Amino acid sequence: MVYSSLRRWQCHFGELLELYAVTDDDDIGTIMEMMLMEETGFSTGPRINLEQLNDEDILTMFRFERNDIYTLHNLLGMPEFFQGYNRTKATGLEALLLLLRRLAYPNRLIDLNKLSGRSPPELSIIINMALNHIYERFGHLVTDMNQPFFDLANLLRYCDVITEKGAPLETCFGFIDGTVRPVARPSQDQRNYFSGHKRVHAIKFQSIMLPNGIIGNMFGPIEGSRHDSFMLHESNILPYIEAHMNHQGNPLSLYGDPAYPLRPHLLCPFRNAATEEQRLFNRQMSTVRESVEWGFGLIVQNWAYLDFRKNLKILLQPVDKYYKVGTILTNCQNCLYGNLVSAFFDCEPPALNDYLIPIDQQ
């Protein structure tokens, strides 16, 4: 009995080492236990079947409605089958559902076992294959500003709706801000990741929120100790905006908080506003700038796994991929259902098929 258990452990040891790079410590413990258990020690029941779930459960579990999941599956170009390095095989729809469920709530892999009939090692492989597929094909939607929703006609539309909401700036097309995402304390470089402002170990992202509810650009992650102005410099977005976002010789601009430097294409509140006119300007712009905070909130509201820092281990997991894919999925929800930002500005987001343009079709 001991010998057979050792042999089974030896067979899976190489697989465990590869899983360790993409799985949190709690799941690693579970996987080790499952590898040393008899095969009957976990459920091997039926795979996920959407037809056996009611509409309310589907929306709660996967954050999309039934028919929209099928649409998303097609537009994401999910393959008919995924096959892992160890010959683990799953349909594209099953892989998408497991990824959505993983992100929707901070589940352990063992918690997904009863839903999927899959062992924790299989679940880890399938979820990461789906994550990599979406990131590789659609990651450019949040990392590259050369997108249809940044064309001149849309930029002018954004300026108009922001002005209509009471903003004194007539050339502001969006809002820029940084967000701090707490993570588990890393075993290395703890000082670099510690945010003195938030008093947590964290990574930071810089995002551009558009009035149609789309998070149009995301840069990061960088260490939590870094300043927003450092992120701005490293992202190199200002040269792109200066070159491509002008109308009749006038710069179209982003609006940020006082942490950002003042530039023709990047405006911020008056520091130490001395006159009533300057204070009024700051108040009016602050009212519309709040939308960027709503956008950050929607990501972790819908994908609660991204807000569970105990499981976000930056040296073991692709946390940046999780967050960016979560952002893409949040944008997909906006395309289908709208959100707080698009409703506030009364600015229609793009259709889902117009948003999800894979990198090989640009």
Stockholm file with secondary structure:
# STOCKHOLM 1.0

chainA/1-362         MVYSSLRRWQCHFGELLELYAVTDDDDIGTIMEMMLMEETGFSTGPRINLEQLNDEDILTMFRFERNDIYTLHNLLGMPEFFQGYNRTKATGLEALLLLLRRLAYPNRLIDLNKLSGRSPPELSIIINMALNHIYERFGHLVTDMNQPFFDLANLLRYCDVITEKGAPLETCFGFIDGTVRPVARPSQDQRNYFSGHKRVHAIKFQSIMLPNGIIGNMFGPIEGSRHDSFMLHESNILPYIEAHMNHQGNPLSLYGDPAYPLRPHLLCPFRNAATEEQRLFNRQMSTVRESVEWGFGLIVQNWAYLDFRKNLKILLQPVDKYYKVGTILTNCQNCLYGNLVSAFFDCEPPALNDYLIPIDQQ
#=GR chainA/1-362 SS CHHHHHHHHHHHHHHHHHHHTTSCHHHHHHHHHHHHSCGGGSCCCCCCCGGGSCHHHHHHHHSSCHHHHHHHHHHTTCCSEEECTTCCEEEHHHHHHHHHHHHHTTCCGGGGHHHHCCCHHHHHHHHHHHHHHHHHHHTHHHHCCCSGGGSHHHHHHHHHHHHHTTCSCSSEEEEEEEEEEECCCCSSCHHHHEETTTTEEEEEEEEEECTTSCEEEEEEEEETTSCHHHHHHHHTHHHHHHHHCEETTEECEEECCTTSCCBTTEECCCTTCCSHHHHHHHHHHHHHHTHHHHHHHHHHHHCGGGGCGGGCCTTTSCHHHHHHHHHHHHHHHHHHHCCHHHHHHTCCCCCHHHHCCCGGGC
#=GC SS_cons         CHHHHHHHHHHHHHHHHHHHTTSCHHHHHHHHHHHHSCGGGSCCCCCCCGGGSCHHHHHHHHSSCHHHHHHHHHHTTCCSEEECTTCCEEEHHHHHHHHHHHHHTTCCGGGGHHHHCCCHHHHHHHHHHHHHHHHHHHTHHHHCCCSGGGSHHHHHHHHHHHHHTTCSCSSEEEEEEEEEEECCCCSSCHHHHEETTTTEEEEEEEEEECTTSCEEEEEEEEETTSCHHHHHHHHTHHHHHHHHCEETTEECEEECCTTSCCBTTEECCCTTCCSHHHHHHHHHHHHHHTHHHHHHHHHHHHCGGGGCGGGCCTTTSCHHHHHHHHHHHHHHHHHHHCCHHHHHHTCCCCCHHHHCCCGGGC
//
